[in-house]
Amino acid sequence: SYLYPPARAPRAPPHADIAAAKDRERVAAKRLKEANDRFANLQQDLSKVSGELQQTVAEKEKIESELKGLQNELTKKLEPEIQQGNVRIRRRGQELVLDMADQILFDVGKSEVNDRGKSVLAGVAASVSALPYSLQVAGHTDSARITTPETQERYPTNWELSTARATNVVRFLQERGKIPGTRLGAAGFAEFRPAQSNATEEGRQKNRRIEILLQPL
């Protein structure tokens, strides 16, 4: 009897092995290049985000420094009124709020800025005019109705009075304080945004006020 060796698959010729190896090498090289490109893009994105973050931090620090400097300067200029409780300066986030009692800006029942008010507002304008800030002026009253016939003829309700006062403050800041109109705004809120309860005379006095909101542009 004869023994036959098991059949073997025919061996690929050497040049076929070389071609397959080169194909694998090309695929591996392509994948490596794609991975390197993705890594380079990620590094570029990370660098951009890091730069933007540093810029944002620097801008916030600049604004914070400006706000502190402005608050200190206004506090010095308005110290007599602050001591008498007629002006309050407070921070609200990255904004500065000047709370001014109506009695230092206007005569009773009037909307025109008086001499005392002009002096106060001139000091504010001098401190702010060169800085990149907008000034939003809000007029507020207490809840008492206008009863004086002469006043009622010009201002039927607290809406008209609060709006007229805010507008006159803005006009003074623009015309005498030389602050561009593009940085100014005026609004009247009558008695509807009280700072304190209108149940007491002290509260009503606190509610008769002008608020100037200073915001970085």
Secondary structure as the mmCIF struct_conf table of DSSP 4:
data_model
#
loop_
_struct_conf.conf_type_id
_struct_conf.id
_struct_conf.beg_label_comp_id
_struct_conf.beg_label_asym_id
_struct_conf.beg_label_seq_id
_struct_conf.end_label_comp_id
_struct_conf.end_label_asym_id
_struct_conf.end_label_seq_id
HELX_LH_PP_P HELX_LH_PP_P1 PRO A 5 ALA A 7
HELX_LH_PP_P HELX_LH_PP_P2 ALA A 9 PRO A 13
HELX_RH_AL_P HELX_RH_AL_P1 PRO A 14 LYS A 77
TURN_TY1_P TURN_TY1_P1 LEU A 78 LEU A 78
HELX_RH_AL_P HELX_RH_AL_P2 GLU A 79 GLN A 83
TURN_TY1_P TURN_TY1_P2 GLN A 84 GLY A 85
BEND BEND1 ASN A 86 ASN A 86
STRN STRN1 VAL A 87 ARG A 92
TURN_TY1_P TURN_TY1_P3 GLY A 93 GLN A 94
STRN STRN2 GLU A 95 ALA A 101
HELX_RH_3T_P HELX_RH_3T_P1 ASP A 102 ILE A 104
TURN_TY1_P TURN_TY1_P4 LEU A 105 LEU A 105
STRN STRN3 PHE A 106 PHE A 106
TURN_TY1_P TURN_TY1_P5 VAL A 108 GLY A 109
BEND BEND2 GLU A 112 GLU A 112
STRN STRN4 VAL A 113 VAL A 113
HELX_RH_AL_P HELX_RH_AL_P3 ASP A 115 VAL A 128
TURN_TY1_P TURN_TY1_P6 SER A 129 ALA A 130
BEND BEND3 LEU A 131 PRO A 132
STRN STRN5 TYR A 133 HIS A 140
BEND BEND4 SER A 143 SER A 143
HELX_LH_PP_P HELX_LH_PP_P3 ALA A 144 ILE A 146
HELX_RH_AL_P HELX_RH_AL_P4 PRO A 149 ARG A 154
BEND BEND5 PRO A 156 THR A 157
HELX_RH_AL_P HELX_RH_AL_P5 ASN A 158 GLU A 175
TURN_TY1_P TURN_TY1_P7 ARG A 176 GLY A 177
HELX_RH_3T_P HELX_RH_3T_P2 GLY A 181 ARG A 183
STRN STRN6 LEU A 184 GLY A 188
TURN_TY1_P TURN_TY1_P8 ALA A 190 GLU A 191
BEND BEND6 PHE A 192 ARG A 193
BEND BEND7 ALA A 195 GLN A 196
TURN_TY1_P TURN_TY1_P9 ASN A 198 ALA A 199
BEND BEND8 THR A 200 THR A 200
HELX_RH_AL_P HELX_RH_AL_P6 GLU A 201 ASN A 207
BEND BEND9 ARG A 208 ARG A 208
STRN STRN7 ARG A 209 PRO A 216
#
